[in-house]
């Protein structure tokens, strides 16, 4: 555990994870009076980073990117963890909580291709690579003629694979590319009404020990209430669906004054079926809005669809 006048941030070692950790460090320097040399960034290897040749859903999904970092939090090796919220399990380990979320970045997916300006422009039978089960299903729904393959690796690795011609196109979160200064790699930003993003896409969460008043106080100025409300809706939606199935899931909540407008979607992995619903409500009822939409979709999809995805 760090001394009182210093902090240790735990993070994955990918370029994007490090960019997010440095963004957090810079905010702490600006808001809390630290100098950069008082804040150590500790790189922690996670199982999700080590598995590069297989789909992560075969090994348990989201927790693969956070388990080792959260263990370091619990044993006091680090003071806080910086996560992409879309990688964070809906149920955190006992004794830990998300104490703050930074202002959310662009929520959209980016289409990246050297041969086409949009998904609809890809040649018939073209190979598209993505590691996201959600994106795979959405692409198959839009373009069942395309060949969709699993495409693992860091942002840079996937861009290198694309440049070598292993696939004709891929998709990456616009937020991640913005944070890495790689906006110029985006062929086209895809609007949410075309491809609904992943739950919590573009949001960074700062996790610490429950009751660590010092760190909680330091993180408070970094917290964005609007992001917290929007992500709460989306994660409540995901939590309710996780209790029923493993399925491609998309969700986006937008906050307008004190009202939330939420869209949710579930799909069959092969893109053959898709169910969507939207709802509005006050930000004070964030979780119930997400749960409501999830329950509507579960009922609309029916038991056969849900059972096929377990």
C-alpha positions as CSV (number, residue, x, y, z in Angstrom):
1,X,0.0,0.0,0.0
2,X,1.3,3.5,-0.8
3,X,2.2,6.1,1.8
4,X,-0.2,8.9,2.4
5,X,1.4,11.4,0.0
6,X,1.4,9.0,-2.9
7,X,-0.9,6.7,-4.9
8,X,-0.5,3.5,-6.9
9,X,-2.9,2.9,-9.8
10,X,-3.4,-0.6,-11.1
11,X,-4.1,-1.2,-14.8
12,X,-3.7,-3.7,-17.6
13,X,-0.7,-3.2,-19.8
14,X,-2.3,-2.6,-23.2
15,X,-1.7,0.7,-24.8
16,X,-5.3,1.7,-24.4
17,X,-5.4,0.7,-20.7
18,X,-2.2,2.7,-20.1
19,X,-3.7,5.7,-21.9
20,X,-6.7,5.5,-19.5
21,X,-4.4,5.2,-16.5
22,X,-2.4,8.2,-17.6
23,X,-5.6,10.2,-18.2
24,X,-6.6,9.3,-14.6
25,X,-3.2,10.3,-13.2
26,X,-3.3,13.6,-15.1
27,X,-6.7,14.4,-13.6
28,X,-5.5,13.6,-10.1
29,X,-2.5,15.9,-10.6
30,X,-4.8,18.6,-11.8
31,X,-7.6,18.2,-9.3
32,X,-5.8,17.0,-6.2
33,X,-2.4,18.7,-6.2
34,X,-0.3,15.6,-6.7
35,X,2.9,15.7,-8.8
36,X,3.2,13.0,-11.5
37,X,6.1,11.3,-9.6
38,X,3.8,10.8,-6.6
39,X,1.5,8.6,-8.6
40,X,2.8,5.2,-9.6
41,X,1.2,3.2,-12.4
42,X,1.4,-0.6,-11.8
43,X,0.9,-2.8,-14.8
44,X,-0.9,-6.1,-13.9
45,X,-1.2,-8.9,-16.3
46,X,-4.7,-10.4,-16.5
47,X,-5.9,-13.7,-17.8
48,X,-7.9,-11.9,-20.6
49,X,-4.6,-10.4,-21.8
50,X,-2.8,-13.7,-21.8
51,X,-5.5,-15.5,-23.8
52,X,-5.1,-14.4,-27.4
53,X,-6.1,-17.3,-29.5
54,X,-9.6,-18.1,-28.3
55,X,-12.9,-16.4,-27.7
56,X,-13.0,-15.1,-24.1
57,X,-16.6,-16.2,-23.6
58,X,-15.3,-19.7,-23.5
59,X,-13.4,-18.8,-20.3
60,X,-15.9,-16.7,-18.4
61,X,-16.0,-13.4,-20.1
62,X,-15.7,-10.0,-18.4
63,X,-14.0,-11.0,-15.2
64,X,-10.9,-12.1,-17.1
65,X,-9.8,-8.5,-17.5
66,X,-10.3,-7.5,-13.9
67,X,-9.7,-10.4,-11.5
68,X,-5.9,-10.0,-10.9
69,X,-6.3,-6.2,-10.6
70,X,-9.0,-6.5,-8.1
71,X,-7.0,-9.1,-6.1
72,X,-4.2,-6.4,-5.9
73,X,-6.7,-3.9,-4.6
74,X,-8.0,-6.3,-2.0
75,X,-4.4,-7.2,-0.7
76,X,-3.4,-3.5,-0.6
77,X,-0.8,-3.7,-3.4
78,X,-2.5,-0.8,-5.2
79,X,-4.8,2.0,-4.2
80,X,-7.2,2.2,-7.1
81,X,-7.8,0.5,-10.4
82,X,-8.7,2.0,-13.8
83,X,-11.1,0.0,-15.9
84,X,-13.0,0.2,-19.1
85,X,-16.5,-0.1,-17.7
86,X,-17.6,-2.5,-20.4
87,X,-15.0,-5.0,-19.1
88,X,-16.2,-4.8,-15.5
89,X,-18.4,-7.6,-14.1
90,X,-21.9,-6.5,-13.0
91,X,-21.2,-8.0,-9.5
92,X,-18.0,-6.7,-7.9
93,X,-16.0,-8.6,-5.3
94,X,-17.0,-8.0,-1.8
95,X,-15.1,-5.0,-0.3
96,X,-14.7,-3.2,-3.6
97,X,-16.7,-0.5,-5.4
98,X,-16.6,1.8,-8.4
99,X,-16.0,5.1,-6.6
100,X,-16.0,7.3,-9.7
101,X,-16.5,7.4,-13.4
102,X,-14.8,9.9,-15.7
103,X,-16.7,11.9,-18.3
104,X,-17.8,9.4,-20.9
105,X,-16.1,9.5,-24.3
106,X,-17.8,8.8,-27.7
107,X,-20.1,5.8,-27.4
108,X,-20.0,4.8,-31.0
109,X,-18.4,1.9,-32.9
110,X,-15.9,2.8,-35.6
111,X,-15.9,1.0,-38.9
112,X,-12.4,0.5,-40.3
113,X,-11.6,-0.8,-43.7
114,X,-9.2,-0.1,-46.6
115,X,-11.6,-1.4,-49.2
116,X,-15.0,0.0,-48.2
117,X,-16.5,3.2,-46.9
118,X,-19.3,1.6,-44.9
119,X,-20.6,-1.9,-44.0
120,X,-23.0,-1.8,-46.9
121,X,-20.1,-1.2,-49.3
122,X,-18.2,-4.4,-48.4
123,X,-18.1,-6.9,-51.3
124,X,-20.2,-10.0,-50.9
125,X,-18.4,-12.7,-49.0
126,X,-15.9,-10.3,-47.5
127,X,-14.2,-11.3,-44.3
128,X,-14.9,-9.1,-41.3
129,X,-13.0,-9.6,-38.0
130,X,-14.2,-8.7,-34.5
131,X,-13.8,-10.2,-31.1
132,X,-17.1,-8.9,-29.9
133,X,-20.0,-11.3,-29.8
134,X,-22.4,-8.3,-30.1
135,X,-20.7,-6.9,-33.1
136,X,-20.5,-10.3,-34.8
137,X,-24.3,-10.7,-34.4
138,X,-25.1,-7.2,-35.5
139,X,-23.0,-7.5,-38.6
140,X,-24.6,-10.9,-39.4
141,X,-28.0,-9.3,-39.0
142,X,-27.1,-6.5,-41.4
143,X,-25.0,-8.5,-43.9
144,X,-25.6,-12.2,-43.6
145,X,-23.5,-12.7,-46.8
146,X,-20.3,-11.6,-45.0
147,X,-17.9,-14.0,-43.3
148,X,-17.4,-12.9,-39.7
149,X,-14.4,-14.3,-37.8
150,X,-13.1,-13.8,-34.2
151,X,-10.4,-11.2,-34.2
152,X,-8.4,-10.9,-30.9
153,X,-5.6,-8.6,-29.8
154,X,-4.9,-5.0,-28.8
155,X,-6.1,-2.1,-30.9
156,X,-2.7,-1.9,-32.5
157,X,-2.6,-5.7,-33.2
158,X,-6.0,-5.6,-34.9
159,X,-5.0,-2.7,-37.0
160,X,-1.9,-4.5,-38.1
161,X,-3.9,-7.6,-39.0
162,X,-6.2,-5.4,-41.0
163,X,-3.3,-3.8,-42.8
164,X,-1.9,-7.2,-43.7
165,X,-5.1,-8.1,-45.4
166,X,-6.2,-10.8,-42.9
167,X,-9.7,-9.2,-43.0
168,X,-11.5,-6.7,-45.2
169,X,-12.8,-4.7,-42.2
170,X,-13.0,-4.5,-38.5
171,X,-14.7,-2.5,-35.7
172,X,-13.2,-0.7,-32.8
173,X,-14.7,1.6,-30.2
174,X,-14.3,5.2,-31.3
175,X,-13.6,6.1,-27.6
176,X,-10.5,3.9,-27.5
177,X,-9.2,5.2,-30.8
178,X,-9.7,8.8,-29.6
179,X,-7.8,8.1,-26.4
180,X,-4.9,6.6,-28.4
181,X,-4.8,9.5,-30.9
182,X,-5.8,7.1,-33.7
183,X,-8.9,8.9,-34.9
184,X,-7.5,9.0,-38.4
185,X,-7.8,5.2,-38.6
186,X,-11.6,5.4,-38.5
187,X,-13.3,5.0,-41.9
188,X,-16.7,5.8,-40.6
189,X,-18.3,6.3,-37.2
190,X,-21.4,4.1,-36.9
191,X,-24.4,5.8,-35.4
192,X,-26.2,4.0,-32.5
193,X,-29.4,3.6,-34.5
194,X,-27.3,1.4,-37.0
195,X,-25.2,-0.4,-34.5
196,X,-26.2,-0.1,-30.8
197,X,-23.0,-0.1,-28.7
198,X,-21.9,-2.3,-25.9
199,X,-23.1,-1.6,-22.4
200,X,-20.9,1.1,-20.8
201,X,-18.8,1.6,-24.0
202,X,-16.7,4.7,-23.7
203,X,-16.9,4.9,-19.9
204,X,-13.9,4.6,-17.5
205,X,-14.5,3.4,-14.0
206,X,-12.2,4.0,-11.0
207,X,-12.4,1.2,-8.4
208,X,-11.2,1.2,-4.8
209,X,-11.7,-0.5,-1.5
210,X,-15.0,0.2,0.3
211,X,-14.3,2.5,3.2
212,X,-11.0,3.8,1.9
213,X,-12.0,7.3,2.7
214,X,-8.7,8.9,1.6
215,X,-8.9,7.4,-2.0
216,X,-12.7,8.0,-2.2
217,X,-12.2,11.7,-1.3
218,X,-9.5,12.0,-4.0
219,X,-11.6,10.4,-6.6
220,X,-14.8,12.4,-5.9
221,X,-13.8,15.5,-8.0
222,X,-13.2,13.2,-11.0
223,X,-16.7,11.7,-10.9
224,X,-19.2,12.6,-13.6
225,X,-22.8,12.1,-12.3
226,X,-24.3,12.0,-15.8
227,X,-22.0,9.1,-16.8
228,X,-22.8,7.3,-13.5
229,X,-26.6,7.5,-14.2
230,X,-26.3,6.4,-17.8
231,X,-24.0,3.5,-17.0
232,X,-26.2,2.4,-14.1
233,X,-29.2,2.0,-16.5
234,X,-27.1,-0.1,-18.9
235,X,-25.5,-2.3,-16.3
236,X,-28.9,-3.0,-14.6
237,X,-30.1,-4.1,-18.0
238,X,-27.1,-6.3,-18.5
239,X,-27.4,-7.7,-15.0
240,X,-31.0,-8.8,-15.5
241,X,-30.2,-10.5,-18.8
242,X,-27.1,-12.2,-17.4
243,X,-29.4,-14.0,-15.1
244,X,-31.1,-15.6,-18.1
245,X,-28.6,-16.2,-20.9
246,X,-25.3,-15.6,-22.6
247,X,-26.2,-13.6,-25.6
248,X,-25.1,-10.6,-27.7
249,X,-26.3,-7.6,-25.8
250,X,-26.3,-3.9,-26.6
251,X,-27.5,-1.0,-24.6
252,X,-27.2,2.8,-24.6
253,X,-28.7,5.3,-22.1
254,X,-28.6,9.0,-22.9
255,X,-29.2,11.7,-20.2
256,X,-31.1,14.8,-21.1
257,X,-31.4,17.1,-18.1
258,X,-32.8,14.7,-15.5
259,X,-34.5,12.3,-18.0
260,X,-32.9,9.1,-19.3
261,X,-33.7,7.6,-22.7
262,X,-32.5,4.0,-22.9
263,X,-32.3,1.6,-25.8
264,X,-31.7,-2.1,-25.3
265,X,-31.1,-5.0,-27.8
266,X,-30.6,-8.7,-27.6
267,X,-29.7,-10.8,-30.7
268,X,-29.1,-14.4,-31.7
269,X,-25.4,-15.0,-32.3
270,X,-26.0,-15.8,-35.9
271,X,-27.9,-12.5,-36.4
272,X,-31.1,-14.4,-37.4
273,X,-33.2,-12.8,-34.7
274,X,-33.0,-9.4,-32.9
275,X,-35.2,-7.8,-30.3
276,X,-35.1,-4.1,-29.3
277,X,-36.9,-1.9,-26.9
278,X,-36.6,1.6,-25.5
279,X,-37.9,3.4,-22.4
280,X,-37.7,6.8,-20.8
281,X,-37.6,7.8,-17.1
282,X,-36.1,10.0,-14.5
283,X,-32.4,9.6,-13.7
284,X,-33.4,8.8,-10.1
285,X,-34.9,5.5,-11.4
286,X,-31.9,4.5,-13.5
287,X,-31.7,0.9,-12.5
288,X,-35.4,0.2,-12.8
289,X,-35.4,1.6,-16.4
290,X,-32.7,-0.9,-17.4
291,X,-34.5,-3.8,-15.6
292,X,-37.8,-2.9,-17.2
293,X,-36.4,-3.0,-20.8
294,X,-34.6,-6.3,-20.1
295,X,-37.8,-7.9,-18.8
296,X,-39.8,-6.7,-21.9
297,X,-37.2,-8.2,-24.2
298,X,-37.1,-11.5,-22.3
299,X,-40.9,-11.8,-22.6
300,X,-40.9,-10.7,-26.3
301,X,-38.1,-13.0,-27.3
302,X,-39.8,-16.0,-25.6
303,X,-38.6,-19.0,-23.7
304,X,-37.3,-20.9,-26.8
305,X,-35.1,-18.0,-27.9
306,X,-33.8,-17.5,-24.3
307,X,-33.2,-21.2,-23.7
308,X,-31.2,-21.5,-27.0
309,X,-28.7,-19.0,-25.7
310,X,-28.0,-20.5,-22.2
